[in-house]
Amino acid sequence: MDAELAPVDFQRFWRRLQQLGLNAYESRSYLVLLGHPRFKALELAARAHVPRQKIYEVLDSLVEKGFAQVVQERTKLFSAVEPSLAIPGYLSRRREALDQELADNGRAGAALTDDLKLLYSEGQGGRGTLDFLRIVSEPAQTAAEYRRMLAEVRTEYLEFSRPPYAVDPLDEKLVKQAAAAGVRCRILLEAASLDEEHRQRLSDYAAVGVEVRVADSLPMKLAVFDGSRGLVALLDPVITKPAWTSVVFDHEGMGEAMQGLFEGHWRKGRAL
């Protein structure tokens, strides 16, 4: 028994299939196949308004993606795969392909980063007068700087933590890894940010030796690594939407000053 979609429904489903990743011809052909038991290729081309020279390419793609199947009789016929099988299967395979692509890009990106860092260093002609200070305003770059220094910390990690977060220290496995490796880790939280979700994570941190205290308020976001490098994030006083600008430093004097600031607030903080 054949079934035809109303034009409005056909257009709506046609667009939604394209949002999933099928092209226009594939989407139209699958919708026509759904309403009929089986079709010859050229019959489907006429019903789905697909150019005759394109229909075999479209059907091969639908079969490969799991939306159509071949019914071999005296002539080759095509039928739709049930949507409850076709769509989840297609999305699962697409997710696997994207995960693999991201993993490949990650490896290629890491190798390219190392190569281009050398070129950048040579291009700068040595250290400039302010190489020990850099301003970073993009949250993803701030997060990358923070994680890089956290991965390399050897003796001590200190942090003032308050939202909004580029990286939430209570949701960052590198903090626990550093503590487990013998690094002294101390985090001072602003009281307003300590919700129930954060409280539940604190026992995991205490178990690996991370020290946590609470302060009523903190003047800035701050992270100091091994007493000599880190980042300071200041809230933009001009715009209404909260946004942070970070200063990344690699300077013993700056590190010592930030350590002193941290210790003063840490002493006034409340243990949990």
C-alpha positions in Angstrom: 0.0 0.0 0.0 1.4 3.4 -1.0 1.3 6.4 1.3 1.8 10.0 0.3 2.9 12.9 2.6 1.1 16.2 2.4 3.3 18.8 0.7 3.7 20.8 3.9 4.8 17.7 5.8 7.0 16.6 3.0 8.9 19.9 3.0 9.2 19.8 6.8 10.6 16.3 6.9 12.8 17.0 3.9 14.5 19.9 5.7 14.9 17.9 9.0 16.6 15.0 7.1 19.0 17.5 5.7 19.8 18.9 9.2 20.8 15.3 10.1 23.3 15.2 7.2 21.5 13.9 4.1 21.7 16.0 1.0 18.5 17.3 -0.8 18.3 14.5 -3.3 18.9 11.8 -0.6 16.3 13.3 1.7 13.7 13.5 -1.1 14.4 10.0 -2.3 14.2 8.5 1.2 10.8 10.2 1.9 9.4 8.8 -1.4 10.8 5.3 -0.5 9.1 5.4 2.9 5.7 5.7 1.3 6.1 2.8 -1.1 7.1 -0.9 -0.8 9.9 -0.8 -3.4 11.0 1.1 -6.5 13.2 0.7 -9.5 15.9 3.3 -9.7 14.5 5.2 -12.6 10.9 5.1 -11.2 12.2 6.6 -8.0 14.1 9.3 -10.0 10.8 10.4 -11.6 8.8 10.3 -8.3 11.5 12.1 -6.2 12.4 14.6 -8.9 16.0 13.5 -9.0 17.9 13.7 -12.3 18.1 10.3 -14.0 21.9 10.5 -14.2 22.1 11.2 -10.5 19.7 8.6 -9.1 22.2 5.6 -8.9 24.7 7.8 -7.0 21.9 8.9 -4.6 20.7 5.3 -4.0 24.3 4.1 -3.5 24.7 6.8 -0.9 21.4 6.0 0.9 22.4 2.3 1.0 25.8 3.2 2.4 24.3 5.4 5.1 21.7 2.8 6.1 18.6 4.5 4.8 17.8 2.2 1.8 18.3 -1.5 1.0 18.5 -3.4 -2.2 15.8 -6.0 -3.0 17.2 -8.3 -5.7 14.6 -9.7 -7.9 14.6 -10.0 -11.7 15.6 -6.4 -11.7 17.3 -4.5 -8.9 14.7 -2.8 -6.6 15.2 -0.4 -3.7 13.2 0.0 -0.5 13.4 2.2 2.6 15.0 1.0 5.9 12.7 1.5 8.8 13.4 5.0 10.4 13.9 3.6 13.9 16.8 1.6 12.5 18.1 4.0 9.9 18.4 7.2 11.8 20.0 5.9 15.1 22.4 3.8 13.1 23.4 6.6 10.8 23.9 9.0 13.7 26.0 6.4 15.6 28.3 5.9 12.6 28.5 9.6 12.0 29.5 10.2 15.7 32.2 7.6 15.4 33.5 9.2 12.3 33.5 12.6 13.9 35.2 11.3 17.0 37.9 9.7 14.9 38.3 12.9 12.8 38.7 15.0 16.0 41.2 12.5 17.4 43.2 12.7 14.1 43.0 16.5 14.1 44.1 16.6 17.7 47.3 14.6 16.9 48.0 16.6 13.8 47.3 19.9 15.7 49.7 18.9 18.5 52.5 18.1 16.0 51.8 21.3 14.1 51.8 23.4 17.4 55.3 22.1 18.2 56.6 22.9 14.7 55.1 26.4 14.6 56.2 27.3 18.1 59.8 26.9 16.9 59.1 29.1 13.9 57.4 31.7 16.2 60.3 31.7 18.6 62.8 32.3 15.8 60.5 34.9 14.2 60.4 36.9 17.5 64.2 37.2 17.5 64.6 36.1 21.1 62.7 37.3 24.2 61.2 40.8 24.1 61.1 43.1 27.1 57.5 42.0 28.1 57.6 38.4 27.1 57.0 37.5 30.7 53.5 39.1 30.5 50.8 38.3 28.0 47.2 39.4 27.8 44.6 36.8 26.9 40.9 37.7 26.5 39.5 34.7 24.7 38.1 32.1 27.3 39.3 29.0 25.3 42.9 30.4 25.2 42.7 31.2 28.9 41.6 27.6 29.6 44.4 26.3 27.4 47.0 28.4 29.2 45.7 27.3 32.6 45.7 23.6 31.7 49.2 23.8 30.2 50.6 25.2 33.5 48.6 22.9 35.6 49.9 19.9 33.7 53.5 21.1 34.2 53.3 22.2 37.9 55.8 20.4 40.1 55.6 21.7 43.7 52.7 24.1 44.4 49.4 25.2 42.9 47.3 28.1 44.4 44.0 29.4 43.1 41.3 32.0 43.8 38.2 30.5 42.2 35.1 32.4 41.3 32.7 32.3 38.3 32.3 32.7 35.4 34.8 29.9 34.7 37.0 29.4 31.8 37.9 26.2 33.7 36.2 25.1 36.9 38.9 23.8 39.2 36.4 21.5 40.9 35.7 19.9 37.6 39.2 19.5 36.3 40.9 16.1 36.6 44.4 17.7 36.2 44.0 19.2 39.7 43.5 15.8 41.3 46.4 14.4 39.2 48.7 17.1 40.4 47.7 16.4 44.0 48.2 12.7 43.5 51.7 13.4 42.2 52.7 15.2 45.4 51.9 18.8 44.4 50.5 20.9 47.2 47.1 22.2 45.9 45.1 24.9 47.6 41.9 26.4 46.3 40.1 29.3 47.8 36.5 29.5 46.7 34.2 32.4 46.7 31.3 31.5 49.0 28.5 32.4 46.5 29.9 29.9 44.0 29.7 27.0 46.4 26.5 25.2 45.3 25.5 21.6 46.1 27.1 20.2 43.0 30.5 21.7 44.1 30.0 20.4 47.6 29.6 16.9 46.4 32.9 17.0 44.6 34.9 18.3 47.6 35.2 14.8 49.2 36.9 13.5 46.1 39.4 16.4 46.2 40.0 16.0 50.0 40.7 12.3 49.4 43.7 13.1 47.2 44.9 15.9 49.4 43.5 19.1 47.7 43.0 21.8 50.4 39.9 23.9 50.0 38.7 27.0 51.9 35.9 29.5 51.4 36.1 33.3 51.4 33.2 35.7 51.4 34.6 37.5 48.4 37.7 37.5 46.3 39.3 40.4 44.4 40.1 38.6 41.2 40.6 35.2 39.7 44.1 34.0 40.3 46.2 30.8 39.7 49.9 30.6 40.7 52.1 27.6 39.8 55.4 26.8 41.5 55.6 30.4 42.8 56.8 31.9 39.5 54.1 31.7 36.9 50.4 31.8 36.5 47.5 34.0 35.5 45.4 36.8 36.9 41.9 37.4 35.5 40.2 40.7 36.1 36.5 41.5 35.5 35.9 44.1 32.8 34.5 47.1 34.6 33.0 48.7 31.5 30.7 46.1 29.9 27.6 44.8 31.7 27.9 41.1 30.8 30.6 39.5 33.0 33.8 39.0 31.0 37.4 38.4 32.2 40.6 39.5 30.7 43.6 37.4 31.8 47.2 38.4 32.3 49.5 35.3 31.9 52.8 35.8 33.7 56.2 34.0 34.0 58.1 36.1 36.4 59.4 35.3 39.9 58.7 38.7 41.4 55.1 38.7 40.1 54.7 35.1 41.3 56.0 36.1 44.8 53.6 39.0 45.0 50.6 36.9 43.9 51.6 34.2 46.5 51.6 36.9 49.2 48.1 38.0 48.1 46.9 34.4 48.2 48.3 33.7 51.6 46.6 36.8 53.1 43.2 35.7 51.9 43.8 32.0 52.6 44.5 32.8 56.3 41.1 34.6 56.5 39.3 31.9 54.6 37.0 29.3 56.4 37.8 25.6 56.3 35.0 23.4 55.0 
